[in-house]
């Protein structure tokens, strides 16, 4: 996907208009900075309790020790979780065109 305009990602990375943006679900699901022991089969990592803990961890990473940013990041993560758009685990894609098999 091409960036339609300049933006800043939660990581702080600057995106310029026209930049090509690609998400690798393979890499996302195996990133040890995101998942503890990512190659281990652990269905419990997707319980609500663990997903909320993961959202808190992500909010802290985004805020980078700035209390004002931390509360904003926490609220954004809470809204995403509540709306089912947290994109924490996306083997079936995400959004309105995701695979219908994801609900099974």
C-alpha positions in Angstrom: 0.0 0.0 0.0 1.2 3.5 -0.7 1.1 6.2 1.9 -1.4 8.9 0.9 0.4 11.5 3.0 3.0 12.0 5.6 2.4 10.3 9.0 4.2 9.0 12.1 3.8 5.4 13.1 3.4 4.4 16.8 7.0 3.4 16.8 8.0 6.9 15.9 9.0 6.0 12.3 8.3 8.8 9.9 6.3 7.9 6.7 6.4 10.1 3.7 3.8 10.5 1.0 4.3 7.7 -1.6 6.2 5.4 0.7 5.4 1.7 0.2 4.0 0.1 3.4 4.0 -3.7 3.8 3.0 -5.8 6.8 4.3 -9.3 7.0 2.0 -11.5 9.1 4.7 -14.1 9.1 7.2 -11.8 10.8 4.5 -10.2 13.0 3.5 -13.6 14.4 7.1 -14.6 15.1 8.6 -11.4 16.6 10.1 -12.1 20.0 9.8 -8.4 20.9 6.1 -8.9 20.7 5.5 -12.5 21.7 7.2 -14.4 24.5 8.5 -17.6 23.0 6.8 -16.9 19.6 7.3 -20.3 18.1 5.7 -22.2 21.0 2.1 -23.4 20.4 0.3 -21.4 23.2 -3.4 -20.7 22.6 -3.6 -19.1 26.0 -1.6 -16.1 24.7 -4.9 -15.0 23.0 -7.1 -14.9 26.1 -8.5 -11.5 26.9 -6.3 -11.1 29.9 -3.1 -11.8 27.9 -4.2 -9.6 25.0 -4.9 -6.7 27.4 -1.5 -7.2 29.0 0.0 -7.1 25.5 -1.9 -3.9 24.7 -0.4 -2.4 27.9 3.1 -3.4 26.8 2.6 -1.9 23.4 1.2 1.4 24.9 4.3 1.6 27.2 6.6 1.1 24.2 4.8 3.8 22.2 4.9 6.3 25.1 8.6 6.0 25.8 8.4 7.1 29.4 6.2 10.1 28.6 3.2 10.0 31.1 1.0 12.2 28.8 1.7 10.0 25.8 1.2 6.8 27.9 -2.4 7.7 28.8 -3.2 8.5 25.2 -1.6 5.3 24.0 -3.5 3.3 26.6 -6.8 4.8 25.6 -6.1 4.1 21.9 -5.2 0.5 22.7 -8.4 0.0 24.8 -10.6 1.4 22.0 -8.9 -0.9 19.5 -9.3 -4.0 21.7 -13.0 -3.1 22.4 -13.7 -2.6 18.7 -11.9 -5.9 17.8 -9.4 -4.0 15.7 -6.3 -4.6 17.7 -4.5 -6.3 14.8 -2.6 -8.4 17.5 -2.9 -11.6 15.5 -3.7 -11.4 11.8 -3.2 -14.8 10.0 -6.6 -14.3 8.4 -6.0 -10.7 7.5 -7.8 -7.8 9.1 -10.5 -5.3 8.4 -13.6 -5.6 6.2 -11.9 -7.8 3.6 -10.4 -10.3 5.9 -10.8 -14.1 5.4 -14.3 -15.3 6.4 -12.6 -18.4 7.9 -11.2 -16.3 10.7 -14.4 -16.6 12.7 -14.3 -20.4 12.8 
